[in-house]
Amino acid sequence: MPLQPPPLLPSSSSSHCLTHPNRFWTTTTTTPPPLSRNHLLEFPLNLEYLEAEFFLYGAFGHGLDTVDPSLTLGGPTPVGPKRAHLDHFARDVITQFGWQEVGHSRAIKKTVKGFPRPLLNLSAESFSHVFDSAFGSPLNPPFDPYANSINYLLASYLIPYVGLTGYVGASPMLQGATSKRLVAGLLGVESGQDAVIRALLYEHVNLIVKPYGITVAEFTNRISSLRNKLGRTGLKDEGLVVHEYRGAQGKISGNILAGDKYSVVYGSGDERVTGGIYPKGADGRIAKSYLKKE
């Protein structure tokens, strides 16, 4: 029997990324489609394709087309990703993340058929637009996520968050032990990745990111503020340093773990308008049902 999403779920988005299913269920859009278990489980493939390609290219300089072409189902090769200039430790971590995402795609496709990899724009230019939006003006020079370990970790600050919010959005609507077990396992790994990235950045929280003269803390705060702005209501994300009253028990300004949830989508900030990392939009019934018809 089709599942119906609960009414008035939080709308949430962040520049140049994909949302969780809740992003498509707002008070201002058309009536959402009935959702089956397969629709809910296939939706995160959009997120897994993004994460797998970003981490694999960052670590190795190649992606799913080399690692396991069968997982792409013939979808187009991503635009612009490349091997990042990482130190040994960061490359080790990102390599682990990449293989974890390959495993996620395989796990989902053992349960649902899935769809071909959508077109992904993982170019430096795509990410630079995110950071320009976060700061309200163009950074000079344009931000390059592949330039060094700190830049790559700052770009990665966006990525697992996309996945974990996707699973948070889908989880309450799933029925059956198999589906819930799958999503719980995937959500656990995505949350762990997000925590690792925040911890690695927190170690350098006061570092000045060259050549911008801006601290790592300020970069994360700007990205989190952008998520909250596009999310329209409520506090959906927090950077690595917050006002003390927002910290754990109102006692500390360090914020190594975000205290909230939800977020992130196309560069348009509108689930009906494609762009950003997904130039032609995401795939699956949930995503396609809200794209504007040409």
N, C-alpha and C positions, 0 to 999 in steps of 0.2 A: 504494500500500500504506500503511495507517495507520502513523503514527509513534508509538513508545512512549516516554514520558519516562523518563530515567534515574532510578534509585532514589535516595531519600534526598537529593534536591536541597534546598538551603537554604530554609527557610521564612522569609518576611520580610514585615513589614507596618508601616504607620504610620497614625496616626489620620486618619479622615475622607477617605481617598483610596483609590484602587484599586491592586491589586497587579499585578505581572508574572505570567506563567503559573505560574512556580515556586511561587508562594504557595499554589496549589491542590494541590501535590504534597507532602504532609507525611507523616510516619510515623504521624500520629494520625487521618487521615481515611480515607475509603473509597478503594477502588482507582480511580485516575484513568482517564478514558476514553481510548480510542485517539484519536490526534490526526492529522488530515490537514494538508496544507499550508494549505488554506483556513482551517481552524480556527485555526492559528497566526497567519496573516496578518490574520484578521478581529478577533482578540482586541484588538490595539492600537487599534482604532477606539474602544473605550471610553475609552482614554487621550486620543486625538486630539480626540474630542468635548469632553472636559473642558478640555483646554488651549486649543482654539480658542475656546470660549465664554468662558472666564475672561479670556483676553487681548483678544479682540475687545470684550467688554463693558467691560473696564477702559480700553481705549483710546478707544472710540467711543460706548459706551452702548448698543450693539446687537450682536447676534451673527449666527449662521448663518442665522437666519430672514430677516434683511435682506440679508446678504452673498451667500448662495447657498442658498435654501431646499431645493433639490434634494438637497443633501448630508445633510440631516436625515432623509430618507425618511419624513417625517411624524411623527417623534418629538416628545414633549412639550417645550414651551418651558421652559428652565431657570428655577428658582425663585430669586429674590432678587439676581441680579447687577446691577451698575450701573456707570456711568462713574466711574472713580476720579479723585480730586483729585491729579493728577500734575503735576510740573514739565515743562517742554518737553522736556528730554533724556529723562527716564524715559518720557514718552508716546511719543516717537519709537521708543525701543527696544521697548516693549510693542506698538506698532503693527506693527513688523517681525515680532515673534514671532507675533502674531495671523495675519498673512497667511501666514507659514510654516506654521502649523498647518492653514490652509485647504488649502494645497498638499499637505500630508501626507494629509489625508482624501481628496483627489482622487486622489492616487497610489495609495493602498491600494485604492480602489474601481475603479480601472482594472484591478486584478488579481483582486479577489474581489468578490462581490456586496455583502457587508456586511449591516447591519441598521439599523433606525431608531435615532436618538439616544435613549439611555436618559434617564430623568428625572434631572436634576442639581440638587442643592441648593447653589447658589453664594452663598447669603445670608451677610451678615456674621455671623449667629448660628452658621452652620455652621462657619465658620473660627474663631470665638471659642472653640468647644468644643475645637478642636485645641490652641489655645494654652493654654487652661485645663488640659487634660490634660498638656501638656508641663511646666507649672509646678506641677502638683499641687494647684492651688486656683484659684478664679475670679479673673481679672484684673478690676480695677475702675478705670475703666469697662471693659465688655467690649471685647475687641480688634476693631477695625473695619479690615479690609484695604483698604477703599476711601477711608479718611480722608485719606491723604497718600502721598507717594512712598515713604517709608521703610516704612510699614505694608504698602503694596502689594508692595514688593520682599521683605519678610519672608514674606508669604503666598505670593509667587511662588517662594520658596525651596523650597516643597513641590512645585511643579507640574512643571517639566521633569524633575525627578528621577523622578516617576511614569512619564513616558514612556520615559526612557532605560533604567530597570530593566526595563520591559516588553520592550523590544527585546533587552536582554541575556539575559533569560530565554528568549525564543523563538529567538534566533539559532542556538544550537548544534544545534537539532533540525530546522532547515530543510534541505531538499535542493534542489538545482538552482540554477543561476547567477542566474536572474531573481529568485527569492525572496531569495536572499542579497544580491544587489545592492540590492534595494529596502530591505531592513531595514538594511543597512550605511549607506545614505544617510540614512535616517530617524534612525538611532542617532547619526550624526555631528552632525546638526543639534540633536537633543535634548541631547547632551552639550555642544555649544557654548552653547546657551541656559543650561544649568545653570552653566557656567563664567562666562558674562557676569553672571548674577545674583549669583553669589558674589563676583565682582570688584567689582561696584557696591556691594554691602554691605560688602565689606572696606575700601573707601575710607572708610567711616563706622563702622568696627569698634568704636571707643570712644565713639561717639555715644550719649547717653542718650535712650532712646525715651520720649517724653512721652505721658502723665503718669505712667508706671510707674516711673521711676527705675532702669531696667534697660538695660544696654548692648545694642547690636546683637549683639555677640559672644555675650552670654549668651542672647539669644533664639535664635540659631542653634544654640548648644550644647544648649539644652533640646529643641529640635525634633529634633536629631540623636539625642539620648539617648532620646527617645520612640521613634524608629524602631528603635533598637537593642533597647530593652526589649520592644517588640511583636514584633520579629524573632526573639526567644527565644534565639538562639545567635549568638555571634560579634560582631565589630565591623563593622557594615554601613554606617555613616555617621559623619561627623565634622563638627563645627562649624568656624567660621572661626578659632578660636584653640584650640590643644590643648597638652597638656604637651609640652615640647620633645622628649622621647624618642619621641613619636608623630609628630613633624613629619618633613619630608623629611630622610632619612638621619640622623634623630635629632639634628638640628643647629638646628632653628628651631621656634618655637611658632606662627608664622603658617601658616595652612592654607587658602590661597585656592582650592586644588583638593582635593576630598575624595579620600582615598587608597583607598577601597574601593568597593563596589557593592551592588546589591540594595536592596529595600524596598517598601513602602507599600500600605494597603487601607481597607476600610470602618471606620467609627468603632468597630465592635464588636471589631476586631482578630481577627475570625474570618471566614474565607472563606464560611462557611455562613449567616452572619447579616448581613442588609443594614442599611444605615444611612449616616449621614454625608452625603457628597456624592452618594452613590448610594442614595436612599431606597428604591427598589424593586429595587436590585441592578444589576449590570452585565449586558451581553448577550453573546450568542455561546455556543457549546456549552461551552467551557471554564468560563466563569463560571457558567452556569446549572446545570451538572451537579453543582455543590457547594452550591447553595442549599437550605436546609431546605424540605422539602415541607410545605405547610400541611395 
